[in-house]
Amino acid sequence: MLQHPETKYRPFPPIDLAERQWPNRTITRPPIWMSTDLRDGNQSLFEPMNGERKMRMFRMLCEIGFKEIEVAFPSASATDFNFVRELIEGGHIPEDVTIEVLTQAREHLIRRTMESLKGARHAIVHVYNPISKTFRDVVFGMSKAEVVDMAVSAVKLIKQLAAEQPETQWVLEYSPETFTAAELDFSLEICDAVTAAWGATPHNKVILNLPTTVEVATPNVYADQIEWMHRHLARRDSVILSLHTHNDRGTAVASTELALMAGADRVEGCLFGNGERTGNVDIVTLAMNLYTQGIAPGLDFSDINAVARTVEYCNQLPIHPRHPYVGDLVFTAFSGSHQDAIRKGFAAQQPGALWNVPYLPVDPKDVGRSYDSVIRVNSQSGKGGIAYLLETEYGVVMPRRLQVEFSGVVQQHADSHGGEISAAEIWQLFAATYLDTVEPVRYREHHLFEHGAAQGIRLNVEIHGTSHLLVGEGNGPIDAAVHALQGIGIKVQVRSYEERSMGASGEAGDARACAFMEIASPENNADCYGVGLDANIVTASIRALVSGVNRAGLSLRDGLRAA
Ligand SMILES: [Zn+2]
């Protein structure tokens, strides 16, 4: 880094805004939310989502409660174009959900984009062009007038093509890309020109989306820019003022919140802040920030783990363990004094009263989580760390969420037995908790068979001394076993699955496979782990499933329960 960064970088100039109003405002209602997970996020993945992943994400976004979803950049790829067609032709779009698509302001791309939307009930066409001085001078070599003309011509073409597809209710969205780095009066000029060209009215509003394409200043500067536009826009009553923030300076959430105070109506973002570079603003954090101020956000994260696992599956990117509201460690306390304060807080918390528990800004139950007090397994405890001991002495490398879960088990043991716990005791506890579970279901053996394209399984289990043969089919051995277990009334979903080969050391014996299965059941809301060890990896995974089922304490169907 430079000794004198002022020779290379310059501060962003303040906005000249007399008597700014936003610092005195509070947010009292949620904005219109728009998910751009299938576009902005999808643009920057190591491996872009395929059709199956896109559909899974789309369904979940609908379930969460999004009413506007940007589903694709149809002119950019066949996958995106076909996905829009599949949504429309397959009837996958709920009546109250409007899909949105993005296009550059170029004629052939606009034509292809409009073609992708044939037959849609409602659609938002989102067109953009970059407007800042750097883009005008360096990238395109265009004058201001040419840049305005590019936007206006695009809008007129969309208007004409929309008129040719009258079965669709059309909404126009325009983004002056690089808004934060552009001259405000020029942003105003181009936005007003677009509003006029579209013929926006209070009954046919245009969405003007003002992005921090790249964050270039502190959040108060963005709020000033938004308030300035909010005050100066022509036909403000015919405009939905929208925000699209990125996180280059780490302040996307703050920028969005201040800009909402400054007069914006709508927010675009991604779940858990996925998106290009440092990501788009995290809509989950924004929504939960509203919720913890007592404002219903209109989005439902009652089962935040399910949302997180689906997002990780679709994006193939992990969520940071310290991510607000969702990270594996955010409802976990390692420190004794914090644990003590939280325990007292829970004890004093009356049902129905305002939330008042130290260190927990939200009741973990509200997002389907539980509070975990965890014995010190961090580096400070050195060799005493549970995960460390199991890994070095027994070759078991636990997934992080299992570490948190098992720490609770060890903590309980420590509380009731006192004193220091040895590695051997931890292993015994681990084996008793996960490996040797036989109640109510004892695994005996299984056989796999093929049935057409499906994988079949004959699973032999013992329940209260009686053996049962369960048969199931699925797209793989685990899926087949999950279906087989339905025969005894057990309904579970596999949330995550990992397998590892084990070191040859210790009790675990010869090099063996270890399978970790995180399961969820509709019966009890909490997720829990099962673990299986075996020489054979498939057998290890079936054992892990049975272990998880026993751990979850699920009830069997009538007639199988213990006398
Ligand atoms: Zn973006």
Boltz pocket constraint, residues with backbone or C-beta under 6 A from the ligand:
constraints:
  - pocket:
      binder: B
      contacts: [[A, 40], [A, 213], [A, 244], [A, 246], [A, 275], [A, 276], [A, 280]]
      max_distance: 6.0
